[in-house]
Amino acid sequence: MVHFFLFDLIWFLAVWGREQWLWLTIGLVVVLYLSAWRYLWARRRTLALYIVLGLAAEYLVVQAGIISFTGTDHLPWWLVVLWFGFAAMAMVVFTWLRERYVLAAIAGLVFGPVTYFAGVGLGAAQLEVDAFWVGVTYSLVWALLMMVLVYLLARDTDKEQRYV
């Protein structure tokens, strides 16, 4: 649970502070990794894959003209760092979602767009299309990302059980 609250702080610093607080955001992401380093190290390939998938999804949404991030036409560094933090937190905190695809999808549908609208409210991004379509896009993207996370967590568990 500590990892979840630490990530909330990371999210706020990344979105509100952006480049000005990037050094502190990076520091807190390092603390997050250090606090679960054995678990994350054992799952480093899964972690890396999830980070890449998340950043690819962000990039595609930006390239599709759905949203833009303040100060850049691409992905800002604070968002890249945020994905490193989210992936680590999600792998540690959301293990209880393993094989609960519907629940993971619902969580993504609901909470995914909320964070982007909050980021827009904090000035970190701008909507490039109607808010309805931004909500639909991020609901679908995050439902998919959460189901992929659940699949990856289940796959890692299967690997652990085969080698015990």
Disulfide bonds with the S-S distance in Angstrom:
none
